[in-house]
Amino acid sequence: MATAETLEFRAELKQLLHLITHSLYSDPEIFLRELISNASDAINKVKFNSLANEDQLEGNKDWKITITPDKDAKTLTISDNGIGMSREEVVDSLGTIAKSGTKAFLEAVKAKQSSDLPGLIGQFGVGFYSSFMVADKVTVHTRPAGGAALGVKWVSDGQGTYTIESAEKETRGTDVILHMKEESADFLEAWRLRNLVKKFSDFIEHPVVLVTREEKDGKTETTEDTLNSRKAVWLRSPREVTPEEYTEFYKTISHDHEPPAKVLHFSIEGKSEFRALLFIPATKPFSFDYEEQKAGLKLYVQRVLIMDKCEEVLPPYLRFVKGVIDSADLPLNVSRELLQQNPHLETIRKNVVRNILSGLEGLRNTEYEKYLTFYRGLGPVLKEGLARDWENREKVADLLLFETANTEPGKFATLAEYVEKMPAGQEKIHYLTGESAEQLRHSPYLEAFRAKGEDVLLMTDPIDEFTLPHLHEYKGKPLQAADKADAKTDDGDIPADVRESFAGLLIAARAHLPEVSDVRLTKRLTESASCLVADAGGMSAHLERILKRAGEAAGSTKRILELNPDNPAVAALRALHAKVPDDGRVGNFVRLFYEQAVIAEGSKVMDPSAFAKRVNELIVSTSSVA
């Protein structure tokens, strides 16, 4: 047997190994994922090579990756019955940082133009060195496939050198023996190993088996337990997966107790190839109410979890979608924890978004009640897409549902349905924001629209105030807030003689109401005496209330008080002012009209006691006249 030989690594060893073991990976638990991935690659290699040379299998087709913790020896062994390595391959692969045997193998196979490539994970040749994050010494005992006479043993503490020697090994494959650091002793616990395999390697194709030994009555009992499910549902054809299997997988990754409303299972081939299995929840998950939700899908490369929440492939407004993406084309950085910017990412993102929006459209068209349940909980989240996804803004708008002034309470209409029912001559889509549809249905802002037979969308989600300005128009129809100034409803439509008869009252009203920017007549109202409107680009009262509740220091915006000249009370006040311009009651009545408008818009009067006093005085004065 050859004498052990001590060699130096072929790279700037100490600096590079220090970088790998201390800076490259964000969490030491990654080491197990890397070693299991390497073991899976080794098995896939020998399986592939055996297609042309079955003798390499040596009669051993029981593919298995074993994990054996030994608390007494403080070692953790990861073993496989894969292709193994010769002495030359060990020196070439383990003695050289970032020289990936897997990458070289793939390049060699591709050179043969084989169409039956094995699925391999490693690309950079550094995953093995993550072992030194948890181990102060690593031993690799390996023997290549094909019945080689001797194996090879490689040992290193990661400090600059390694020893290599020939060593007997009965079976083909590789054992990686980690001599654990004191602070890494928890990785010898069975529960810890179970959790890590479940987290990162649950869908590895080959069984990952935990081997534990326990002394009982002077005898050693060995237990083998397969840790991974191996059921990568997304890699199967949708025709082969049952609804029950989809539901089981969805509940596993989402922790939701209800089945999903929609399953999207598809694959994309071409320049960018990937598989996707996505789930749209039936309703808003409970966690949405008490914790921040980040968008992201689980990213797998050949069944190995690379990122638990890959934000790059799912926009924030679709954060309710759960699922997995599996792609071998994504360019990971050297630690396989972060994605590098690449056109493949954008391709995946576009396909994912398109399929989700199409899936929601299909759900709405074929299972409306199910879609309505989903929308009641997650519609406000979906609406964020109006502001965040310019490319798909109209597709998002197509999915929105609204109560309207003309629909029954609890009934909804789409924007397309609203536009279809617009009467001839209606040029804009009217909407009104507020606290509830019931409150808005009694709003004076709707009066003129009702008189013309035009409907108004009732928008009661706080997010509406922030997202609607980004929509601008739908199907060529501009959106117009019913409580904002509009040339077609202001005093431009008031006959000149009427405007002249109210001129004095309007001047007096402006003097009595410094809270408003203007007082004018309007055709917006048909019954009510007054209302408040914001300038075309001004802040609505509803938005102002939302910001104040959120603790934003938004000052009160001066709005325009509009008076209805056809209202008997307004006409009576005009007559009173014309008869006795300096009558002290004029100011009180003007303020009453203002406070009525404040209440009608859903806001609160600044001085309720003064408001009540003015009402009482009005009652007294009316009684005394009678």
N, C-alpha and C positions, 0 to 999 in steps of 0.2 A: 504494500500500500504506500502511495506517495506521501512524503512528509508535508505537513501543513506549510503553506507558503503565505507570507504576509506581503500584501500589496497596497499601494496607494490608489485612491480613486483617480479617475482620469479628468477630473474637473477641479476648479478652484474650490476644493472640498469643504474646508471648515466654514468659509463664508456662505457657500451655496447651501450646504446642509443646514446651517443655522437659519438661513432664510426659509427653507422648506419647513422645518420643524417648529419655527417660532412665529413666522409671519404669513406664510402662504395660506394656511387654513384657519378659519375663524373659530373652529371648535374641535377639540381633540377627538370627539366621538366619530369624526369623519373617517378615522383610520380603518374602522371595521368595514365600512362601505367600500373603501378602496381595495382592501385585501379580498373581500368577497367578490368584487368585480373582477379583480385579476384572476381569481380562481375560476370564475365562470368563463372568462376568456380562454383560459388554458384548456378547459373541457371542450369548449366549442372548437378550438384549434385541432385537438386530436380527433374529434368527431369528423371534422371536415377532411383532415388528412387520411382518415381511415377509409374514405370513399374510394380512394385509389390504392390503399395499402392497409387491408384489415388486420394484418399481423401486428400493426402498431397497438391495437387494443389489448393484446395479450389475454384475450378472453374476459376482459373486465369492462363490462358495459353498464355497471351499476353506478351511474353518474351521481356524484354526491360531493358536497362541500361540508366538511365537519369543523365544528368549533369545540375545542376541548379546554376548559379552564382547569387549572390545578392550583388551588390556594396554597397548598403546602410548599410547592416549588415556586410559587408566584409566577407562573407562566400561563400564557394563553396561546394555544396552537390552532392555526387555521390550515386545514389540509384539503387537497383536492386530488382526484385521479385523472388530471388533465395531461397535457403534452409533456410536462416536465422540461428540464434544461440540462444540457451537457456542460462540462467545465468551461468550454469556450463561450457558450451562451451566457453562463452565469457571470463571467468576467465582463463580457460585452454589455449585458443588460443591467446587472446590479452594480458593476464597478464603474459605470458611466452615468452621471446624472443627466436626466432628460434625454437619454437615448432609448426610445420606446421600442421594445421588442414587438409589441402589438402593432405599432404603426409600420414597422419594417415588414411584418408578416402580411399586413393588408396590401402594402405596395407590391410585394412579391406575388401575391395571389392575383391582384388586378393586372399585373403584367402578363399573366396567362389568360386574361380576358375571360375569367370564369364568371358564370352568371349565378353561381350558387355560393355566394360569399357567406361566411358565418357572421353572426352578429357579435361584434366586438366593441368593448366600451372604452378601453384605455387609448389615449392618443399621445400623451406627453411623457410617459415614463417616469413620473415623479410620485404617483400615488403610493407606491410601495414605501417610500421614505417618510410618509406620514406616520409610519409605525414608531418612529423615534420621538413622536410627541408623547407617547405613553410608555415607551420601553427604553431602558438604558442599555439594552443589548438585544440584538436580533440575530436569530439563527435560521438559516434557510437550508433545508435538507431536501434535495431534489434528485430525481432520476428521469432521464428522457424516455419517451415511448420507444418501443421496438426491442425490448429485452436487452438493454445495455448491461454489461457485466457489473459496473460500479455506478454508484450515485456520487453526488458532490455535496459537500457541506461548506456553507459560506457563513462567516460570523463577523459582526461588526458592532461597535458601540457608537457609530456615527460621528466619530471624532477625527477622522482623517484617513484611517487605514481599515483594512479588512483582511481576514485570513480565509484561505480556501484550501480544501483538501479532499481527497477521494474518501468516500464512506459508503459502507454497505447500505442498501435500501431494497427491500423485497419488492415493493410495488412501484408502479409508474406514478409520476405526479410530484407534487411539491408540498412540503410541510413548512409553514412559516411559524417559528416559535418566538414569541415575544416574552422577554424577561422584564416583567412590569416594574415601573417605578412605584415607589411607596404611595405617591399621591394619586396613582392610577389604579389602585387596588379594587375600586368599585367595578372596574370592567371585568373582574373575575366572578362577579355575582351573576347567577343565572337570570335573575329578573332583568338586570341591566342589559344583558346580551339579547334577551328576548325582545325588549323594547327597541333596541337599535336595529335588529334585523327586521322587525315589523315596520319600523319607520323608513328605512332606506332600501331594504332588499327584499321586501315581501313578495315581489312579483318576479324575482330572478327565476329563470327557467328551470334551474336544477335545484334539488332539495338542499336546504341549508339545515344541517342537523346538529343539535346541541348534544354533546356527549358529556355526561356527568358520572362521576364515580363516588360511591359512598361506602364506608366501612360499616358492616353490620355483622355482629357475632363472629368477628375475626375473618370475615369474608368480604371481598370487594364486589359490590354490586354496580353494574354499569347500566345506565339508562340512556337511550337515544330518543330524542324528541325533535321532529321536524318543525322548524320555526316559521317557515314562510308558506304562504298560501299558494303561490305559483299561479294564481288565477288572474292573469292580466286580461281582464274582460275586453279592454279596448283593442287588443290585438286579434280578437276573434271577429268573424263576420257577424254583422248585426242579425242575420238570419239564424245564427246559431245560439244567440243569447236570449234567454227567457225574460219576461218582465220581472219575475221574482229575482233573477240574478242581477238585473239592473238596479232594482230597489235595494237589494242587500248591499251592493257596492256603493250606491249613493249614500245610504245611511252610514256606512263605514267612514267615508271621507268627509261627510258634512255634519255628522252628529245630529241630523234632523230625524225626528220620529215619524214624519209623514213621508209617503212616497213622493217622488218628484212629479211636477205637473207635466214636464216634457223631457224626453231623452233625445239628445243629438249625438249620434254615433256615425262618424264619417272619416274618410281618409283622403288625402290629397297626394297626387303623384305628379311628377314632372321635375322641374328644376329644384323645387323645394318639396320634399316628401315628409309627411308627418301623419300621425293618426290622432284623432281626438275623440274623447268621450265626455260630453258636457251634460249638465243637468240644470234645468230651470225649476226652482222650488215651487211648491204649491202655494205658499204664502210667505209672508215676511218671517224669517227666522227669529226666534226669541232673542238671540244675541245682538240683533240690530238695535235693540232698545237700550242696551247697557254697555256696549263696547264698540270702539272704533273698528270699522270694517275695511280691510284693505283688499283691493282687487288682486286677483292672481289665480293661476291654475297650477296644479302640480305638474312639474316638468320632469319627464323621465327620458333617459337615453338608454335604449335597449333594456327596459324593465327596471333600471336603477334610478331611484329618486335623486335628482340633482338639485332641484329647488322646490320647496314646499309651497311657495307662493310666487310664481313668476309673473311679476307685474307688467312686464314688457309685452305680453301677449293678450292682455285683457284690459280694456279701458275702465276707469273707475266707475262710470255710470252703469256698468254691467257686473259690479262686484258681487251681486247675489248669485251669479252663476258659479257652480262648483264643477270640478272635473279634472281631467288629465290631458296633457299633450305629450306625445312620445315622438321624438325626432332625433335622428342621428346626424342631421345636417347642421344643427346649431353650433356655432363656434364658441365653445366655452373657454374661459381663461384657463391658465395652467392648473389651477386648483380645482377646476370643474365646479366651482361654487357660484361664479358670476358669469353672466352672458356678455359677450362682446357685441358691440353694435354691428349689425350685418343686415343686408337686404332680406335674408331668410326670415328674420324676426318680423319685419313689416309684412311680408307675405303671409306668415302664420296669423298675425294679428288681423289682417284684412279678412282672411278666410273665416277666422273664428267669429268676428263681429258680424259678417254677412250671414253666417249660418245661425247665429243666435237671433238676429233680427228676423230672419225668415222663419225660424222656429216659433217665435212669439206671434208672428202674423198667422202662421198655420194654426196655432193654438186658439187664437181669437176667432178665426174663421170656422173652425170645426168643433171646438169645445168652448163655447163662449162663457158658460157659467164658470168653468174652471179658470179661464183667463180672467174673468172678472174678480174672482177670489184672489188670484195672484196680483192683479192690478190694484185692488184696494189696499194691499199692504206695501207693494213695491213700485207702484206707479210714480210716486215722488222721486224715487231713485232713478228710474228710467228717464224721467224728464230732464235730469242733469245732462243727458246727451245732446239736448238742444244747444247748450252752451259749450260743450266739450268736444263734440264730434261734428265738425262742420261738414265733412264729406257725407255723413249719414244723417244729417239734420232732418231732412224731409222723411226719411224712412222711420226715424224715431217719432216724428210728428204723426205719421200714419197710425202708430200704435197707441196713441193717447186717447183716453176716454174722458168725456166731460158731461156733467149735468148741464142743462140749459134752462133758460127762463120758460121755454115752452114744453119741456119734457116733464113727465110725472116725477115726483120725488123718488130717488133711488134708481131711476132709469138713466142710461148714458147714451151719448152719441159720439161718433168719431168726427174728426175735422172734415173728412171726406163727406160724411153724411150731412154735416152742417152746410157745407158749400153746395151740395146737391139740392138742398131745400131752400136756398136763398132765393127770395122773390126777385123778379126782374127789376133792375134799377139799384139793387143793393150792391155797393161797390166794395165794402169792407167787411171783415169778420169782426164782430163786436164781442168784447169780453169784459167781465167785471170781476175783480178780485175781492175776497172778503173772508170772514171767519167761517161761515157756513152757507150752504145753498139755500136753506130755509130763510135765513136773514136776507140774503141777496134777492130772493124772489119778491120781497116787499120793498125793495129799494126804489126810491124815486127816479134813479138813473134809468130805469127800464121803461118809464112811462112813454116816452116819445117813440121808442123802438116798437113797443107793443102796438101803439097807434098806427104805425106804418106796416105792421105785420112782419117785422124783422126779429129774429131770435138773437139771444145773447148768451154766450158761453159763461157759465158760472165757475170760477176757479177759486178753490178753497185751500189748496196746498200752499204753505208758505214759500215753497221753492218756485212757485209760478211767477212771483214778482222778480225773481232773479234770472229765470231762464227764458221767459216769453220775449223779452227785448231782443234775444238772439235769433228768434224765429223770423221776425220782420213780416213775412208773408207766407201764405200757403196756397198752392195752386194759382198763383198770380194775384191772390186777394190779400191786400195789406191788413194787418191786425190793428185794431183801434180800441183803446180802453174807453169804456162807456163813461168813466168819471174824469176824463181829461178834456181840455178845451178842444173844440172842433169848429171850424168855420161854418159848418152847416147847422150848428145848433146854437150859436151865440146870437147876439142881438143884431147881426147883419140881416137876419130874416124878419126882424121886427119892423112893421110899417113906420115910416118917418113920423107920422102924427102921434103914434103911441110912444115912440122914443122921446118925442118932445114933451109930451104930457108927464113923463116920468123923470125928466132931467133933473128937476129940483130935488125930488126924493132921493135920487141916486147920489147927488152931491152930498146931501145930508147924511145918507147912510155911510158913505166913505168916511166922513168926519167922525161918525160914532163908532166905527169898526176898524181900529188900527191893526187888528189881527189879520185882516185880509189884504190882498194885493189890489183888489178891485171889486166893485159891485156893479152888476150889469143885468140887463134883461136877457131872457133866454126862451127859446122854443123847445128846449130839451124836456121841459115838464109839461104835463097835460092836466095833472090834478094837484100835486104838491105845490106848496108856496115857494119853497127855496131848496137849493142844494149847493154844495161846495165842489168845485172842480179844480184840478191841478192844471198848470200850464202843460202844453204838449210834451215838453221834455222834463217836467217836474216830477217830484216824488209823490206817489199816491198816499192817501191817508193810511191804507192798509200796510204798505211798506214801512211807513213811519212807525206804526204800532209794532210791527215785527222787530224792527231795529231797537226800539226802546225796551221791548221785553228781553232782547238778547244782551242788553247792557250797553248798546252802542250809544254814544253821546250825540245823537242826532237831534238837532234843534227842530222846533216846530216850523214847518214850511208854510209860508203864506199862500193861501189858495184864493180862488175867485169865488165870491158869493153871487150866485145867479138867482134872480127873482122871476117868478112866473107872472107876467102881467095879466093873465086871464084868471088867476086865482082870486076869489072874492076878498080874501083877507089882504092880499097885496093891493088890490084895487082900493079897498077901504082905507088902507094906510096912505095911499097916494092922495086920496080925497082929503083925509085929515091934514096932511102936510100942505096941500094946496090951500086949504081954508085957514089953517093956523100954523104957519111954518115953524114958529118957535115953540110949539106945544111940547112940553117936556115928555109926553108919552111917546112921541115919534122915536126918540132914541131908544126907549125901552122896547117898543115893538120891533124896531129894526134888529135889536140884539136878540129878541125872541126868534125871529126868522133865522138868524145866524145859528143860534143854539139848537133849533130844530134840525138844521142841516147837519150840524156836528153829530147829533144823535142818529140821524138817518144814515150817515156814512159809517156808523159803527164805532165812533170815537166817544169820548167822555167830555162833558162840559167842564171847564176849569173850575167853576164855582157853582156847584149844584144848589147850594142854599139860595144864592142870588137868583138862579133860574127859577126855583120854586116860588120865591117872593114875587118875581115878575108875573108869573102865571096867576098867582093869587090876586095881585093887584088888577090884572086884566079881568078876572072873574068879578071882582068887586065893582070895577068901573062899568062893566056890562050890566050888572044887576041894578046899579043905581040909575042907569039910563032907562032900563025897563020900568 
